[in-house]
Amino acid sequence: MPRPAQPLNSERAAYLDLHRGGCRPQSQSRSRHHVHRTHLELVKRAHVIRVLEETNWIVGGPRGAAARLGMKRTTLQSYMKRLAIERRV
């Protein structure tokens, strides 16, 4: 069985450069993405907590937080776990 053709070193270098972010240094693009992702997660977390407080921490049911957020109860529970949201007593 014939082997697939191996790319030339210059083609491989161009391919790797393209997938590393092109002109931007890799570390700079990662840090920007990380800061933006963290901010987005904080906004999501605050919104979920606000809705949970409005519903007196009722997660499921027709008047629960999941229904208000337009998601299933189990999806909201996984969001709460991932975003470290717990009811404080």
Secondary structure, DSSP 8 states (H G I E B T S, - for coil): --------HHHHHHHHHHHTTTTS-HHHHHHHHHHHHHHHHHHHHHHHHHHHHHTTT--SSTTSHHHHHTS-HHHHHHHHHHTT-----
